[in-house]
């Protein structure tokens, strides 16, 4: 999914590595070192012109980042309703108006205005992928924060790029289990989009395509196993058990791997029942839209 999207938008995927950290000669455990999601990686133009790209970062569960409301702008503006400007860095160059207009469309537009305007405002193919992505992992935090909103020019549609995926696959902080196997991950934008028959059908079509390859159960499990064995074969788990402050509070790393595999089986089965067959949902939405009055032109 990520590779398909990056190819469509002409940017590279961030590179990442595991690393073991020592501070003042003391072992501090295993960390993930990843390339920054920034203007360079996204190949955004830097000149101050209508072709300049924009990047906003959702950092909190505020109403704007959750697409629940669009509070007024107050200048000077370093943050707005859960967002901070990531590029350009200077507050004076951040186009908060365009971001607020996007959120306002989701919150305030009537059904006809939303249907007419949303395809020009957000890249729908990316929205489909991001919606499937956060639901695949039950990514609790990535609904309303922990994502970037990117625009490659003033006239281009917005698209989502995720970051910080620690609250995923039913595990958080760092070993507490959450019962999210049948949880549906929404924000205000995706609730409205899932009221559009074309978007619902696009989710189903994309899900079916991905399930025949990338999101086949065994493929997903193999990604987790590969990371598990990389750490195990390099002695990371054994090393961490030597330090009380780094010891994990679960039975064994193997049992955690088994939990993840069982969780993926159950989660995929649930999503197959939701995304895999939306025929009735699409028909119901179309009937509702057919009976809705079209507002008069202003």
JOBELWO-V342290 format. One record per pair of residues at least 12 apart in sequence whose C-alpha atoms are under 10 Angstrom apart, sorted by the first residue. I is the first residue (numbers start at 1). J is the second residue. Records with the same first field share a line. If there is no record, write none. Layout:
I->J / J
This chain:
1->126 / 129 / 130 / 132 / 133 / 206 / 210 / 214 / 215
2->126 / 129 / 130 / 133 / 161 / 162
4->126 / 129
5->125 / 126 / 129 / 130 / 159 / 160 / 161
6->42 / 126 / 161
8->125 / 126
9->42 / 43 / 126 / 152 / 159
10->41 / 42 / 43 / 44
11->39 / 40 / 41 / 42 / 43 / 44
12->37 / 40 / 41 / 42 / 43
13->35 / 37 / 41 / 42
14->34 / 35 / 36 / 37 / 38 / 41 / 42
15->33 / 34 / 35 / 36 / 37
16->32 / 33 / 34 / 35 / 36
17->31 / 32 / 33 / 34 / 35
18->30 / 31 / 32 / 33 / 34 / 227 / 230 / 231
19->31 / 32 / 33
20->32 / 33 / 236
27->239 / 240 / 243 / 246
28->240 / 243 / 245 / 246
29->236 / 237 / 239 / 240 / 243 / 245 / 246 / 247
30->231 / 236 / 237 / 239 / 240 / 246
36->163
37->55 / 86 / 148 / 161 / 162 / 163
38->55 / 86 / 87 / 88 / 148 / 150
39->53 / 54 / 55 / 86 / 87 / 88 / 150 / 152
42->55 / 150 / 151 / 152 / 161
43->152
44->87 / 150 / 151 / 152 / 153
45->152 / 153
46->87 / 88
48->88 / 93
49->153 / 154
50->152 / 153 / 154 / 155 / 156
51->151 / 152 / 153 / 154 / 155 / 156
52->87 / 88 / 151 / 152 / 153 / 154 / 155
53->87 / 88 / 150 / 151 / 152 / 153 / 154 / 155 / 156
54->85 / 86 / 87 / 88 / 89 / 93 / 94 / 95 / 96 / 98 / 99 / 149 / 150 / 151 / 152 / 153 / 154 / 158
55->84 / 85 / 86 / 87 / 88 / 89 / 94 / 95 / 99 / 148 / 149 / 150 / 151 / 152 / 158 / 159 / 160 / 161
56->79 / 80 / 82 / 83 / 84 / 85 / 86 / 87 / 88 / 89 / 94 / 95 / 96 / 99 / 147 / 148 / 149 / 150 / 151 / 160
57->79 / 82 / 83 / 84 / 85 / 86 / 87 / 145 / 146 / 147 / 148 / 149 / 150 / 160 / 161 / 162 / 163
58->79 / 80 / 81 / 82 / 83 / 84 / 85 / 86 / 142 / 143 / 144 / 145 / 146 / 147 / 148 / 149 / 162 / 163
59->79 / 81 / 82 / 83 / 84 / 141 / 142 / 144 / 145 / 146 / 147 / 148
60->81 / 82 / 83 / 84 / 141 / 144 / 145 / 146
61->81 / 82 / 83 / 141 / 142 / 143 / 144 / 145 / 146
62->80 / 81 / 82 / 83 / 144 / 145
63->80 / 81 / 82 / 83 / 103 / 144 / 187 / 188
64->80 / 81 / 82 / 83 / 99 / 100 / 102 / 103 / 104 / 107 / 144 / 145 / 188
65->80 / 81 / 82 / 83 / 103 / 143 / 144 / 145 / 146 / 147 / 149 / 187 / 188 / 189
66->81 / 82 / 103 / 142 / 143 / 144 / 145 / 186 / 187 / 188 / 189 / 190
67->81 / 100 / 102 / 103 / 104 / 105 / 106 / 107 / 143 / 144 / 187 / 188 / 189 / 190 / 191
68->103 / 104 / 106 / 107 / 108 / 144 / 187 / 188 / 189
69->81 / 100 / 103 / 104 / 106 / 107 / 108 / 188
70->99 / 100 / 101 / 102 / 103 / 104 / 105 / 106 / 107 / 108
71->100 / 103 / 104
72->97 / 100
73->96 / 97 / 100
74->96
75->91 / 92 / 96
76->91 / 92
77->91 / 92 / 94 / 96
78->90 / 91 / 92 / 94 / 96
79->91 / 94 / 96
80->96 / 99 / 100
81->100
82->144 / 145
83->96 / 99 / 145 / 146 / 147 / 148 / 149
84->96 / 148
85->148 / 149
86->148 / 149 / 150
87->150
95->154
98->121 / 154
99->149 / 151 / 158
101->121
102->117 / 118 / 121 / 122 / 157 / 158 / 189
103->121 / 188 / 189
105->117 / 118 / 121 / 189
106->118 / 121 / 188 / 189 / 190 / 191 / 192 / 193
107->188 / 189 / 192
110->294 / 295
111->192 / 195 / 196 / 289 / 292 / 293 / 294 / 295
112->289 / 292 / 293 / 294 / 295
113->294 / 295
114->192 / 193 / 196
115->192 / 193 / 195 / 196
118->157 / 189 / 192 / 193
119->157 / 158
120->155 / 156 / 157 / 158
121->151 / 155 / 156 / 157 / 158 / 159
122->149 / 150 / 151 / 156 / 157 / 158 / 159 / 160
123->151 / 156 / 157 / 158 / 159 / 160
124->157 / 158 / 159 / 193 / 199 / 202
125->159 / 199 / 202 / 203 / 206
126->158 / 159 / 160 / 161
127->158 / 159 / 160 / 161 / 189 / 190 / 193 / 199 / 203
128->190 / 193 / 194 / 199 / 200 / 201 / 202 / 203 / 204 / 205 / 206 / 207
129->160 / 202 / 203 / 206 / 207
130->142 / 143 / 147 / 159 / 160 / 161 / 162 / 190
131->143 / 160 / 184 / 185 / 186 / 187 / 190 / 193 / 194 / 203
132->185 / 203 / 204 / 206 / 207 / 210 / 271 / 275
133->162 / 185
134->162 / 165 / 168 / 169 / 184 / 185 / 186
135->168 / 169 / 180 / 181 / 182 / 183 / 184 / 185 / 186 / 267 / 268 / 271
136->168 / 169 / 181 / 184 / 185 / 215 / 264 / 267 / 268 / 270 / 271
137->165 / 167 / 168 / 169 / 170 / 180 / 181 / 185 / 263 / 264 / 267 / 268
138->167 / 168 / 169 / 170 / 171 / 178 / 179 / 180 / 181 / 182 / 183 / 184 / 185 / 267
139->164 / 165 / 166 / 167 / 168 / 169 / 170 / 171 / 180 / 183 / 184 / 185
140->165 / 166 / 167 / 168 / 169 / 170 / 172 / 178 / 180 / 183 / 184 / 185 / 186
141->163 / 164 / 165 / 166 / 167 / 168 / 185
142->161 / 162 / 163 / 164 / 165 / 166 / 167 / 168 / 185 / 186 / 187
143->162 / 185 / 186 / 187 / 188 / 189 / 190
144->185 / 186 / 187 / 188 / 189
145->162 / 163 / 164 / 187
146->161 / 162 / 163 / 164 / 165
147->159 / 160 / 161 / 162 / 163 / 164 / 165
148->160 / 161 / 162 / 163
149->161 / 162
168->180
169->181 / 259 / 260 / 261 / 263 / 264 / 267
170->259 / 260 / 263 / 264 / 267
171->256 / 259 / 260
174->248 / 249
175->248 / 249 / 250 / 256
176->249 / 250
177->259
179->263
180->263 / 267
181->263 / 264 / 265 / 266 / 267 / 268 / 269 / 270 / 271
182->266 / 267 / 268 / 269 / 270 / 271 / 274
183->267 / 270 / 271
184->270 / 271 / 274
194->281 / 282 / 285
195->281 / 282 / 284 / 285 / 286 / 288 / 289
196->281 / 282 / 285 / 286 / 289
197->278 / 279 / 281 / 282 / 283 / 284 / 285 / 286 / 289
198->282 / 285 / 286
199->282
200->275 / 277 / 278 / 279 / 281 / 282 / 285
201->275 / 276 / 277 / 278 / 279 / 281 / 282
202->275
203->275 / 276 / 278
204->272 / 274 / 275 / 276 / 277 / 278 / 279
205->275 / 276 / 277 / 278
206->275 / 276
207->271 / 272 / 275 / 276 / 277
208->272 / 275 / 276 / 277
211->268 / 272 / 276
215->268
216->268
217->261 / 264 / 265 / 267 / 268 / 269
218->261 / 264 / 265
220->261 / 264 / 265
221->257 / 258 / 260 / 261 / 262 / 264 / 265
222->261
224->257 / 260 / 261
225->257 / 258 / 260 / 261
228->253 / 254 / 256 / 257
232->253 / 254
237->252 / 253
